[in-house]
Amino acid sequence: MGDWWSPLVLRDISLGIDTFEELVRDLGVSRALLKDRLEKFVNGDVLERVEYSARPQRFRYLLTTSGRELVTVLLALTQWGDRWHAPEGPPIVFRHHCGEVLEVSITCRTCSGAVQPEGVPVQPGPGGRAAPGTLAVAERLAGMA
């Protein structure tokens, strides 16, 4: 997800633009780059390839359960970008199934309270370790245990 094209690929697929040719046309991305991103998403269980034509062989790319959950995160990121970096307004308006314009809100599943960074203390987790990318975090969390 750390590159420019990945969120756009997932956005398009979530909107039903799910064939290789449609994605190339919509995004204006090189075929090689798109092939690489799609392979990474399939190998990472974010997308699945589903054949829709045998001759010539063609595939649709569909979101897996993991991919659908990731799109939820992308909706929140999109809303942030629309709020802070779209002075003319959002290029796409998402509507919730209730009919209202979607306003993403991250809440605690247990208490339904809004999640704010200052209200989320952390503690070491079972998979935590001191390694490149988490050295200072591991040290800080070890001091909290």
URSULMO-V255285 format. One record per helix or strand of 3 or more residues. SS is the DSSP state (A for helix, B for strand). FROM is the first residue (numbers start at 1). TO is the last residue. If there is no record, write none. Layout:
ss-><SS SS>
from-><FROM FROM>
to-><TO TO>
This chain:
ss-><A A A B B A A A>
from-><4 20 31 47 57 65 117 135>
to-><14 27 43 54 63 85 119 144>
